[in-house]
Every structure is written in C-alpha cells, then in structure tokens.
C-alpha cells in the first residue's frame, strides 16, 4: 500500500496515456482487492501486514505514510475521473470506521508520520543508518495528535460527498 499510493495519486493528475490508464486500473484493483486496509498476505511483505492496523489512524502530513482516508480519497478521485464504479464491499469497512471515528465530520490527527527513526542518513564511515527525521515548527504544529486537521477534514468531507452522489 505504502509503495502504491504516492504514484497512484500522482498519476491521477493531468491527462492519461494508455499506459497511465492501465497503471491506474491496476492500482485501483490493488486498493480494491485489499479493501484499502489489508496488508499483504505474502511472506515477503510481513512488515506491511504488521503495519496495517496503523493505517486506520490518519496522519498529517503523510509524507510517505499510508492511511485509509488517503487510500479512499485517491480511489474516489480515480472513480470520478475514470467513470468506473467502486464495489461497496471494497470500501464499506473503511467508511464505517471513518464515520464512527469522526462522527462530527472533523478529522483529528491520530499519529505522527515522523515518530520512529525512518530516515536513512549516511554516517562518516560511509554506512547508512536509520535515524529520526528532521523536525521544524510547521511540521510540529500540523502534527499534534488529537488536534483537528483542516486538510484531513476537507479531504474526508470531499470524499464523503463524492460517494453520496
């Protein structure tokens, strides 16, 4: 999911060549098949399976992170542009989760995308190691867990309204 969502979102922008359309169809099928929330069943992607429960928790800014609101929003934009329908069973679980988690329609940040050591940095000896990402005031201000996120709320409201049409 994490490796799919950013290129999928990027390809939604602009006009689509036949190759881009095919990529988007495969990406949408992937998101639909995983119901936006399931990690990989393969032995090679066990780490993704372990990370999947955190996808229920929206974060902002997302950077390279995936969450179910991000996936749902991208899938709905694809559906609007392509004219393809999204099967209800592919999004029912996520819709139930989001409407129950944010009954007032205001999405609150539920995790920070930069908490764990996840940036690769080169050491003086030439080796690489993971360390905490750099932080700055705007990043801190927009990432307070429990605080309303204007950007996530706008995204949820737009996505919810699009699905009601």
C-alpha positions as CSV (number, residue, x, y, z in Angstrom):
1,X,0.0,0.0,0.0
2,X,2.7,2.4,1.0
3,X,4.6,2.0,-2.2
4,X,1.5,2.2,-4.4
5,X,-0.4,5.2,-3.1
6,X,2.0,8.1,-3.9
7,X,2.5,7.1,-7.6
8,X,-1.3,6.3,-7.9
9,X,-2.1,9.8,-6.6
10,X,0.5,11.4,-8.9
11,X,-0.9,9.6,-12.0
12,X,-4.4,10.9,-11.2
13,X,-3.2,14.4,-12.1
14,X,-3.3,15.5,-15.7
15,X,-4.3,13.6,-18.8
16,X,-3.7,9.8,-19.0
17,X,-1.9,8.0,-21.7
18,X,-3.0,4.4,-22.4
19,X,-0.1,3.2,-20.2
20,X,-1.0,5.5,-17.4
21,X,-4.6,4.4,-17.6
22,X,-3.5,0.8,-17.4
23,X,-1.3,1.6,-14.3
24,X,-4.2,3.4,-12.6
25,X,-6.6,0.4,-13.3
26,X,-4.0,-2.0,-11.8
27,X,-3.5,0.4,-8.8
28,X,-7.3,0.7,-8.3
29,X,-7.7,-3.1,-8.4
30,X,-4.9,-3.4,-5.9
31,X,-6.6,-1.0,-3.5
32,X,-10.0,-2.5,-4.0
33,X,-8.6,-6.0,-3.5
34,X,-7.1,-5.0,-0.2
35,X,-10.3,-3.2,0.8
36,X,-8.0,-0.2,1.5
37,X,-6.9,-1.7,4.8
38,X,-5.4,-5.1,4.5
39,X,-1.6,-5.7,4.4
40,X,-0.1,-8.2,2.0
41,X,-0.6,-11.9,2.5
42,X,2.8,-12.7,1.1
43,X,5.7,-13.9,3.1
44,X,7.8,-11.2,1.6
45,X,5.7,-8.4,3.0
46,X,5.2,-9.4,6.6
47,X,6.3,-5.9,7.8
48,X,3.4,-4.4,5.8
49,X,0.9,-6.8,7.5
50,X,2.2,-5.7,10.9
51,X,1.9,-2.0,9.9
52,X,-1.7,-2.3,8.5
53,X,-3.5,-1.6,11.8
54,X,-1.9,1.8,12.0
55,X,-3.4,2.6,8.6
56,X,-6.7,3.2,10.4
57,X,-5.1,6.3,12.0
58,X,-4.9,9.3,9.8
59,X,-1.7,11.3,10.0
60,X,-0.8,14.7,8.6
61,X,1.4,15.5,6.8
62,X,1.5,12.0,5.4
63,X,4.8,12.2,3.7
64,X,5.4,8.5,2.7
65,X,2.8,7.1,5.0
66,X,-0.5,5.4,4.0
67,X,-3.8,5.7,5.8
68,X,-7.2,4.5,4.9
69,X,-8.5,8.1,4.3
70,X,-5.7,8.7,1.8
71,X,-6.5,5.4,0.0
72,X,-10.2,6.1,0.0
73,X,-9.8,9.6,-1.3
74,X,-7.5,8.5,-4.1
75,X,-9.8,5.7,-5.1
76,X,-12.8,8.0,-5.2
77,X,-10.9,10.5,-7.4
78,X,-9.9,7.7,-9.7
79,X,-13.5,6.6,-9.9
80,X,-14.7,10.1,-10.7
81,X,-12.2,10.5,-13.5
82,X,-12.4,7.1,-15.0
83,X,-16.2,6.6,-14.6
84,X,-15.5,3.2,-13.0
85,X,-17.6,2.1,-10.1
86,X,-16.1,1.1,-6.7
87,X,-17.6,-2.0,-5.3
88,X,-19.4,-1.3,-2.0
89,X,-17.7,-4.2,-0.2
90,X,-14.3,-2.7,-1.0
91,X,-15.0,0.4,1.0
92,X,-17.7,-0.5,3.5
93,X,-15.3,-1.3,6.3
94,X,-13.3,1.9,5.8
95,X,-16.4,4.1,5.6
96,X,-17.8,2.6,8.8
97,X,-14.5,3.1,10.5
98,X,-14.2,6.8,9.4
99,X,-17.8,7.7,10.2
100,X,-17.6,6.2,13.6
101,X,-14.1,7.7,14.3
102,X,-15.2,11.2,13.2
103,X,-18.9,11.4,13.8
104,X,-18.8,15.2,13.7
105,X,-17.0,15.2,10.4
106,X,-13.9,16.7,11.9
107,X,-10.8,14.6,11.4
108,X,-8.2,14.7,14.1
109,X,-4.6,13.7,13.6
110,X,-4.2,10.3,15.2
111,X,-0.5,9.6,14.5
112,X,2.7,11.3,13.5
113,X,4.5,10.3,10.4
114,X,7.9,11.1,11.8
115,X,7.8,9.4,15.2
116,X,10.0,6.5,14.5
117,X,13.6,6.5,13.2
118,X,12.7,6.3,9.5
119,X,15.2,8.5,7.6
120,X,18.3,7.0,6.2
121,X,21.4,9.0,7.0
122,X,24.9,8.4,5.9
123,X,27.4,8.1,8.6
124,X,31.0,9.3,8.5
125,X,32.3,5.8,7.8
126,X,30.1,5.6,4.7
127,X,27.5,3.2,6.2
128,X,23.8,4.1,6.4
129,X,21.6,4.0,9.4
130,X,18.0,4.9,10.3
131,X,17.5,8.0,12.5
132,X,14.7,10.3,13.4
133,X,13.5,12.7,10.6
134,X,14.2,16.4,10.9
135,X,11.5,18.4,12.6
136,X,10.6,22.0,12.2
137,X,7.9,24.3,13.7
138,X,5.3,23.9,10.9
139,X,5.6,20.1,10.9
140,X,5.2,20.1,14.7
141,X,2.2,22.5,14.6
142,X,0.3,20.4,11.9
143,X,1.0,17.0,13.5
144,X,-0.4,17.3,17.0
145,X,-2.1,14.0,17.8
146,X,-5.7,14.6,18.8
147,X,-6.0,18.1,17.2
148,X,-8.3,18.7,14.3
149,X,-6.7,18.8,10.9
150,X,-8.2,21.2,8.4
151,X,-6.6,19.4,5.5
152,X,-7.8,15.9,6.5
153,X,-11.2,17.2,7.4
154,X,-11.5,18.9,3.9
155,X,-10.4,15.6,2.3
156,X,-12.8,13.5,4.3
157,X,-15.8,15.8,3.6
158,X,-15.0,16.0,-0.2
159,X,-14.6,12.2,-0.4
160,X,-17.8,11.6,1.7
161,X,-19.8,13.9,-0.5
162,X,-18.5,12.4,-3.7
163,X,-19.6,8.9,-2.5
164,X,-23.1,10.2,-1.7
165,X,-23.6,11.4,-5.3
